[in-house]
């Protein structure tokens, strides 16, 4: 019962009577798995609590049989060796479409093709790195030889492309994934995507090594008097829109921000305009779930830092009071992503199933997982 205390007229409430949620000390002796650690973190405070809440939202997306989940990726996540985490999210059946920067897919292709990235040694200056052919990504190196190697792969695929068929990013990514299935022994994002029938879109395709390779290929075609291949970014837009229009509910899992995030969220605006301007008779199509990992602060005004609440005003998300579920983690994705993804993959039994398949398929490719029922 609330009591009046002293002369200040304060009425001190009992938090138990008010049904407030208590917090608890993080007891590492009781956290023996990633999931147990993340659940315990969710009962603490600050960013640790954000990680715990985020895992709950991702789990809700994963368990919603009618939810189509879009994973958006930006930043140097494959150079940072997060690629297999994305493979797991695809192989588990959680993710149904990927929207990414081209650079992230290019560096991921390097990894999937069997090449390596390396630690940056500060003893070498950036000028020296240039002449040695080492491209620096913060604390890691992408050797130029790697990029030359994937240019050869892309060049060979484009050389076989039917010149009557327009190129778009999801078709080219599917073609690369099919190549990896035939030739790569390890895992890779585009390989998993083809195996699970998950389209991968690159909205800003020209802003990438893959885009440069495409431009160089066309330059050579012109030099040889051949008709250059045509690239149509609206073929990506329309395929993504048609895919999303066919969904019952939608979720978005954003790592970073940038063009992939906005391009994916713009679908809500597009759908609203289709209805409001009389192109189609249809209800609002907005994301029901949202989870983003991004350290960008709101006050700079950039889209990467904008909140889901702001996106509600644009018609991109279902408001919380209408059932929308959202979580935002302001943290480096290389720290938060493995915790969140690892916890949810444990909860849905993904690692147990993959271990059983590995034992059953001993002697074959133990990474060939069947899609989890959702």
PAVO-583384 format. One line per field, with one value per residue (C-alpha): residue number from 1; residue in three letters; x negated, y, z negated. Coordinates in steps of 0.02 Angstrom, whole numbers, plus 50000, padded with zeros to 5 digits. Example, Ala and Ser with C-alpha at 12.3 -4.5 7.8 and 13.67 -1.06 7.14 Angstrom:
n <- c(1/2) $
res <- c(ala/ser) $
x <- c(49385/49316) $
y <- c(49775/49947) $
z <- c(49610/49643) $
***
This chain:
n <- c(1/2/3/4/5/6/7/8/9/10/11/12/13/14/15/16/17/18/19/20/21/22/23/24/25/26/27/28/29/30/31/32/33/34/35/36/37/38/39/40/41/42/43/44/45/46/47/48/49/50/51/52/53/54/55/56/57/58/59/60/61/62/63/64/65/66/67/68/69/70/71/72/73/74/75/76/77/78/79/80/81/82/83/84/85/86/87/88/89/90/91/92/93/94/95/96/97/98/99/100/101/102/103/104/105/106/107/108/109/110/111/112/113/114/115/116/117/118/119/120/121/122/123/124/125/126/127/128/129/130/131/132/133/134/135/136/137/138/139/140/141/142/143/144/145/146/147/148/149/150/151/152/153/154/155/156/157/158/159/160/161/162/163/164/165/166/167/168/169/170/171/172/173/174/175/176/177/178/179/180/181/182/183/184/185/186/187/188/189/190/191/192/193/194/195/196/197/198/199/200/201/202/203/204/205/206/207/208/209/210/211/212/213/214/215/216/217/218/219/220/221/222/223/224/225/226/227/228/229/230/231/232/233/234/235/236/237/238/239/240/241/242/243/244/245/246/247/248/249/250/251/252/253/254/255/256/257/258/259/260/261/262/263/264/265/266/267/268/269/270/271/272/273/274/275/276/277/278/279/280/281/282/283/284/285/286/287/288/289/290/291/292/293/294/295/296/297/298/299/300/301/302/303/304/305/306/307/308/309/310/311/312/313/314/315/316/317/318/319/320/321/322/323/324/325/326/327/328/329/330/331/332/333/334/335/336/337/338/339/340/341/342/343/344/345/346/347/348/349/350/351/352/353/354/355/356/357/358/359/360/361/362/363/364/365/366/367/368/369/370/371/372/373/374) $
res <- c(unk/unk/unk/unk/unk/unk/unk/unk/unk/unk/unk/unk/unk/unk/unk/unk/unk/unk/unk/unk/unk/unk/unk/unk/unk/unk/unk/unk/unk/unk/unk/unk/unk/unk/unk/unk/unk/unk/unk/unk/unk/unk/unk/unk/unk/unk/unk/unk/unk/unk/unk/unk/unk/unk/unk/unk/unk/unk/unk/unk/unk/unk/unk/unk/unk/unk/unk/unk/unk/unk/unk/unk/unk/unk/unk/unk/unk/unk/unk/unk/unk/unk/unk/unk/unk/unk/unk/unk/unk/unk/unk/unk/unk/unk/unk/unk/unk/unk/unk/unk/unk/unk/unk/unk/unk/unk/unk/unk/unk/unk/unk/unk/unk/unk/unk/unk/unk/unk/unk/unk/unk/unk/unk/unk/unk/unk/unk/unk/unk/unk/unk/unk/unk/unk/unk/unk/unk/unk/unk/unk/unk/unk/unk/unk/unk/unk/unk/unk/unk/unk/unk/unk/unk/unk/unk/unk/unk/unk/unk/unk/unk/unk/unk/unk/unk/unk/unk/unk/unk/unk/unk/unk/unk/unk/unk/unk/unk/unk/unk/unk/unk/unk/unk/unk/unk/unk/unk/unk/unk/unk/unk/unk/unk/unk/unk/unk/unk/unk/unk/unk/unk/unk/unk/unk/unk/unk/unk/unk/unk/unk/unk/unk/unk/unk/unk/unk/unk/unk/unk/unk/unk/unk/unk/unk/unk/unk/unk/unk/unk/unk/unk/unk/unk/unk/unk/unk/unk/unk/unk/unk/unk/unk/unk/unk/unk/unk/unk/unk/unk/unk/unk/unk/unk/unk/unk/unk/unk/unk/unk/unk/unk/unk/unk/unk/unk/unk/unk/unk/unk/unk/unk/unk/unk/unk/unk/unk/unk/unk/unk/unk/unk/unk/unk/unk/unk/unk/unk/unk/unk/unk/unk/unk/unk/unk/unk/unk/unk/unk/unk/unk/unk/unk/unk/unk/unk/unk/unk/unk/unk/unk/unk/unk/unk/unk/unk/unk/unk/unk/unk/unk/unk/unk/unk/unk/unk/unk/unk/unk/unk/unk/unk/unk/unk/unk/unk/unk/unk/unk/unk/unk/unk/unk/unk/unk/unk/unk/unk/unk/unk/unk/unk/unk/unk/unk/unk/unk/unk/unk/unk/unk/unk/unk/unk/unk/unk/unk/unk/unk/unk/unk/unk/unk/unk/unk) $
x <- c(50000/49935/49887/49872/49700/49650/49691/49655/49824/49734/49833/49709/49770/49734/49652/49719/49896/49869/49812/49647/49525/49375/49195/49070/48881/48793/48734/48609/48601/48780/48754/48685/48752/48769/48957/48940/48817/48930/49084/48987/48925/49105/49140/49003/48989/48920/48859/48863/49050/49068/48981/49100/49254/49190/49174/49355/49413/49309/49379/49557/49518/49442/49591/49724/49771/49847/49701/49586/49419/49304/49123/49038/48849/48725/48550/48401/48485/48408/48233/48272/48307/48493/48535/48571/48693/48792/48781/48855/48998/49036/49009/49120/49265/49276/49228/49330/49245/49083/49051/48868/48731/48634/48469/48531/48581/48417/48312/48425/48393/48207/48232/48350/48229/48096/47992/47947/47945/47804/47766/47699/47524/47508/47323/47373/47437/47584/47472/47366/47524/47582/47423/47424/47604/47681/47847/47877/48048/48016/47918/47925/47853/47932/47791/47815/47776/47939/48039/47950/48000/48184/48178/48129/48281/48401/48324/48349/48531/48568/48484/48614/48759/48894/48876/49065/49095/49082/48967/49026/48942/49051/49030/48842/48828/48927/48808/48657/48738/48766/48582/48533/48643/48550/48374/48357/48327/48366/48515/48564/48710/48755/48734/48853/48973/48989/49007/49151/49228/49192/49172/49027/49048/48913/49003/48843/48762/48640/48567/48471/48335/48472/48535/48360/48335/48498/48443/48274/48358/48470/48322/48236/48393/48401/48216/48249/48399/48524/48686/48663/48772/48916/48939/49109/49119/49308/49316/49251/49375/49523/49474/49452/49618/49714/49635/49683/49859/49891/49846/49965/49849/49676/49523/49359/49192/49070/48883/48812/48921/48892/48972/49019/49121/49211/49239/49324/49427/49482/49594/49718/49721/49740/49884/49973/49955/50022/50181/50196/50162/50281/50163/50221/50360/50268/50246/50091/49937/49819/49685/49755/49585/49423/49252/49100/48921/48837/48732/48780/48859/49027/48974/48862/49021/48961/49077/48964/48996/49182/49298/49438/49556/49505/49534/49712/49749/49702/49817/49672/49712/49864/49871/49841/50018/50080/49969/49800/49649/49482/49309/49160/48983/48857/48700/48564/48644/48491/48532/48722/48761/48679/48764/48938/48930/48845/48976/49123/49045/49025/49206/49275/49160/49060/48891/48963/49036/48878/48771/48884/48875/48686/48673/48799/48710/48533/48419/48528/48544/48596/48650/48793/48940/49121/49234/49311/49500/49566) $
y <- c(50000/50172/50280/50469/50510/50668/50846/50826/50746/50608/50448/50305/50158/49975/49911/49736/49802/49905/49745/49818/49696/49667/49656/49524/49510/49422/49256/49185/49020/48986/49038/48884/48917/49069/49067/49060/49205/49312/49275/49327/49484/49528/49537/49666/49841/49954/49869/49697/49715/49773/49613/49508/49599/49585/49396/49387/49486/49381/49224/49290/49319/49146/49059/49157/49037/49180/49301/49333/49393/49511/49523/49687/49700/49842/49872/49757/49610/49474/49547/49546/49358/49362/49269/49100/49181/49243/49069/48997/49123/49071/48883/48881/48952/49111/49226/49225/49366/49465/49646/49693/49809/49744/49757/49640/49510/49531/49503/49357/49283/49295/49193/49067/49042/48984/49142/49225/49394/49444/49548/49722/49753/49939/49930/49945/50117/50139/50202/50044/49939/50011/49965/49792/49764/49754/49846/49895/49881/49956/49815/49687/49666/49615/49567/49635/49460/49403/49532/49486/49306/49344/49456/49301/49210/49352/49377/49193/49198/49359/49288/49149/49268/49273/49450/49454/49434/49591/49577/49625/49594/49452/49353/49380/49332/49175/49135/49159/49049/48912/48925/48905/48750/48672/48726/48781/48656/48772/48876/49047/49168/49159/48970/48951/49074/48970/48809/48885/48984/49149/49298/49417/49597/49732/49899/50002/49875/49996/50039/49876/49765/49665/49824/49870/49696/49714/49883/49814/49668/49785/49894/49743/49694/49867/49859/49694/49765/49662/49727/49766/49679/49781/49804/49853/49899/49914/49728/49705/49830/49750/49572/49623/49716/49571/49453/49563/49596/49408/49395/49386/49467/49543/49559/49649/49610/49752/49745/49918/50034/50127/50089/49907/49960/50104/50011/49869/49983/50089/49944/50005/50177/50100/49991/50138/50242/50100/50106/50293/50348/50222/50099/49949/49908/49839/49862/49939/49828/49868/49774/49686/49650/49747/49715/49821/49820/49987/50104/50258/50389/50466/50647/50652/50643/50504/50365/50231/50301/50334/50242/50123/50249/50374/50242/50217/50397/50348/50198/50074/49986/49930/50035/49945/49980/49886/49736/49788/49711/49800/49799/49912/49872/50013/49909/49848/49707/49596/49591/49590/49486/49322/49334/49369/49249/49114/49123/49111/48971/48875/48908/48837/48684/48726/48669/48504/48468/48519/48408/48259/48290/48306/48136/48058/48128/48091/48080/48200/48389/48412/48591/48538/48572/48554/48702/48706/48703/48867) $
z <- c(50000/50046/49898/49877/49813/49720/49770/49957/49995/50089/50100/50101/50203/50174/50336/50305/50288/50446/50534/50592/50670/50557/50619/50563/50545/50688/50617/50741/50646/50703/50885/50970/51147/51258/51230/51041/51046/51157/51051/50897/50984/51023/50837/50807/50881/51017/51179/51099/51075/51256/51312/51209/51273/51452/51439/51382/51535/51654/51574/51599/51784/51801/51721/51815/51955/52056/52040/52188/52118/52214/52158/52205/52197/52207/52144/52166/52083/52192/52176/51989/52006/51968/52129/52052/51930/52080/52157/51998/52000/52179/52155/52000/52098/51995/52139/52301/52398/52385/52434/52426/52481/52630/52536/52402/52531/52625/52469/52425/52596/52562/52404/52485/52629/52506/52489/52325/52239/52124/51970/52002/51934/51889/51930/52113/52161/52278/52418/52401/52395/52561/52653/52573/52630/52456/52439/52258/52176/52004/51918/52059/52233/52397/52517/52692/52756/52676/52773/52934/52903/52881/53034/53132/53060/53100/53272/53316/53259/53355/53510/53510/53475/53608/53680/53708/53520/53415/53265/53091/52924/52859/53020/53024/52840/52874/53018/52904/52771/52899/52947/52763/52746/52892/52847/52664/52525/52381/52333/52399/52388/52572/52572/52425/52505/52663/52564/52462/52606/52519/52638/52605/52663/52681/52705/52727/52841/52925/52755/52741/52812/52899/52981/53037/53109/53206/53273/53326/53414/53512/53555/53630/53726/53804/53847/53938/54029/53929/53855/53670/53542/53470/53283/53215/53030/53042/53081/52903/52834/52919/52873/52691/52691/52768/52643/52495/52559/52552/52367/52219/52093/52110/52001/52029/51947/51981/51952/51976/52078/52239/52406/52368/52218/52303/52467/52373/52263/52412/52462/52331/52412/52585/52529/52447/52605/52712/52608/52572/52751/52823/52908/52806/52684/52534/52347/52270/52280/52138/52043/51891/51814/51812/51739/51775/51715/51747/51639/51741/51623/51663/51641/51795/51900/52014/52068/51997/51824/51843/51725/51768/51688/51822/51955/51891/51944/52123/52125/52126/51962/51863/51703/51538/51479/51633/51602/51673/51586/51596/51518/51548/51491/51492/51504/51621/51722/51702/51516/51515/51670/51615/51445/51514/51659/51556/51419/51539/51642/51479/51431/51593/51584/51740/51673/51610/51781/51874/51761/51795/51982/51973/51889/52008/52160/52102/52252/52353/52344/52162/52196/52309/52193/52240/52206/52035/52030/51965) $
***
